[in-house]
Amino acid sequence: RPDGSANDILYNLLQQQEQQQADNNEEQSSQSPTLVLEGFISKRRAIGKHLIFLDVMPVNKVPTLDISSDISKNKKKGAATLDDSLSEIVPVQAIMRRDFWNGIQNQTTDNINNSSASMSSFDVYHKIIQPGTYCRIQGQVGPSRNQKEAILFCHSITYTLANNNPQHLRNVLKFVQEGVLDATEVLNALPILSQVEELNPSLSSNNNQTYGELAMEILDRFPRKFLMNPSQLMGSSDSAKVQLLPPVPAEFRTPPPQIVASGGSSIVDQQQDDDDMITITQALQDRNNEQVKNQKQAITITGWIQNRRRYQDSVSVLEVVDEFSSLASSTSSSDTEESNDDDGSAKNELDMRNSKLKDLWKQRIYAVLHPSALGTRSEDELNIYGNILSSGARVTMQGFMMMPSSSDTSSESNGDDSSAATFWVTKCRLLRSSWRPGDIRQLLDLVHDGKFDVEEAAGALEIPYSQVEDLAGGATSAAERQWLTAEVTQSLQGENSRVGKISDAMMQSLATFGSARDEYPIQDVTTFERSDDDGSQSTDTASILESNEGNPRRTSLEGSRWQYKKRPQLEFMVDQIAEVLRSHPDYGKRKLNVVDIGGGKGLLSNLLAETFGDDVVVQVIEISRAATVNGMMRAKRRGLENIRFDAMDATKVDVQSNKDVVVALHACGALSDVALGHAVSQGAGFVICPCCFRSNPHLRVSIPKEDNGNLDVELVTAEEFLDVDPDQYTSLKQLAELQGDIKLASKAMHTVNALRASAVDRLWQSKKGSQERISTSVKTFPIGFSTRNFCLVGKYDVS
């Protein structure tokens, strides 16, 4: 039911299981029952490819569609799935973990009733379980990171009702045709349809229909508001997101009567003697002090925020610890893999997790930010610390320790550990910001708007006071603040902020290929000032960029994604491509042929065609037909005649010969290797900006091959192209995708790209009859433009 009783049921079941184990002295022998939860997914947070946290809004029954009449004539027929009072529904927490998914479903096949959900891969449901979908979840109860809460560990999910997002439905339709998602399950989730054939775009009335077009057509047939809009559950604005926060728990609803806000400043004085500040451990040890126990003496504590829970009415609860770790309640993947060998592995893991969490609960204080306790004078001041004091931040707080009643402490004997201390905050100060980009950007904006103390912000962000003063003086644009956000994020990240485990194999791969980094050091490019050979300024790319997107000219809001990400990346790419073009021996003598691998809708290619004009002919190779049509329309609006778009697979088609420069912007995974392979095979210069490193492992790379004295090409794997051990390369790519530690991930990215540079030089030198030489380098642009800020550049060497 939506009143929160589902959470109570889960927690009571968890308590009953623990009590039974205690009574029977059977810690690992009993099997937890399989539970079923149905409802709408309201929030989804994916951590890599192996872990997803879900908020599920429990609803009694899946909405049904009345198709007794012609819906096309009455689009309003069919009730909305949920009314507007979403804030009244208390969500249930669920977790999808790859290892748990496999372990439990194998143990409980009989209980799943042969659901197709158990037969499809975890990766499929990782993609299709999105906010707004209605699902039937089966799993087992386990402990949450939050005290007195339980969480449902999923071992199977049935996709019961789609949301109204065409991009999500596009993926669902694609998975059906690939045979990895049960067609009957999807048909039931789209009650407007009656036959499985309606899920296949090749069988539709329009034989050339794409998955996206079919998705739009299907969704358009549903009554208005029947399918859930994801933004309705996630909040399309800040105010909407606040309304969707859960209600305040009873224990935090009203401060104790003896704790009264002073009405003064809510900020702890920076000049307060450090000797007056105590650690969380000291505070817990001193909690039996009579002055502390009776809330007669305010104390000042200092610690790291491990978790934060926000509620309605501007109330936040912080779990404060002495030592923060983003992995405080996780289990290493190696441990998980080993535990899956026995039938009780998942149950054992839940028991271990429960025990570990209870130990952690005893080492933290629950700090409550409440309007009636904090000495604030405005709603803005009240919400500032509730927003910026997030997980990973370091804080000092002044307030009163509230000890549990004797009736509460008696429950400690049965393992509930209700005796955790509550700290009612009257004043606080941010000592170090969280490394999360959203928190840093919010703090920078607060300083810019004059709503946050300059000195406190400088210390929390660990940047010079003068730089923060410039922010407060309004001397920075929104785009510049976004760039600074990325730089500060990088500087604040480290070992404790990592999301994921670092295996020995990952670190060994970094050491094994260290010589490649030495051979190809990073060349950091921070300014883009291009000039012609005679020293005069080159074509005004900035003015072209202003009009490249628009019809007739592009306009964008100050601080938009176009301004702080896309535009500077395009400027960097044009600058590097200009250098490569001018290094070509035939530059200025004939039109040079440029091929853009995975060029999408042609943002870069159209810009190249317009910037270099009659000096180049540009070909875009893109697998998406819709993207090439979009690009051609853009080129036509710009009046460009020196560009063509081809919808084809770059790995399977023989790129036309006589290519002079190969380019690619954010080529995902092995597509970067494909582009480099074409450059080597064609004897072309290149400018390749790689993207995610683990994508497209199936792609094959064209490399030159001598056949009876004739130069030919052969298709090889990315590992063969790089001449590396596949297992070591997999570990290296995993490290390059590490979240929460940009410095370490960047070192792995550098290594991957250095290996690519080495492969190019090796294969280039092995080509017989090659007259040109290439100079290969690894460059980076400012991380504010993108965290994937590496670029491989191959210039013609005429020396």
Secondary structure, 3 states (H helix, E strand, C coil): CCCCHHHHHHHHHHHHHHHHHHHHCCCCCCCCCCEEEEEEEEEEEEECCCEEEEEEEECCCCCCCCCCCCHHHCCCCCCCCCCCCHHHCCCEEEEEEHHHHHHHHHHCHHHHCCCHHHCCCHHHHHHHCCCCCEEEEEEEEEECCCCCCEEEEEEEEEEEECCCCHHHHHHHHHHHHCCCCCHHHHHHHCCCCCCHHHHCHHHCCCCCCCHHHHHHHHHHCCCCCCCCCHHHHHCCCHHHHHHCCCCCCHHHCCCCCCCCCCCCCCECCCCCCHHHEECHHHHHHCCCCHHHHCCCCCEEEEEEEEEEEECCCCCEEEEEECCCCCCCCCCCHHHHHHHCCCCCHHHHHHHHHHHHHHHHHCCCEEEEECCCCCCCCCHHHHHHHHHHCCCCCEEEEEEEEECCCHHHHHHHHHCCCCCCCEEEEEEEEEEECCCCHHHHHHHHHHHHCCCCCHHHHHHHHCCCHHHHHHHHCCCCCHHHHHHHHHHHHHHHCCHHHCECCCCHHHHHHHHHCHHHHHHCCEEECCCCCCECCCCCECCCHHHHHHHHCCCCCCCCCCCCHHHHHHHHHHHHHHHHHHHHHHHCCCECCECEEEEEECCCCCHHHHHHHHHHHHHEEEEEEECCHHHHHHHHHHHHHHCCCCEEEEECCCCCCCCCCCCCEEEEEEECCCHHHHHHHHHHHHCCEEEEEECCCCCCCCCCEEEEEEECCEEEEEEECHHHHHCCCHHHHHHHHHHHCCECCHHHHHHHHHHHHHHHHHHHHHHHHHCCCCCCEEEEEEEECCCCCCCCCEEEEEEEECC
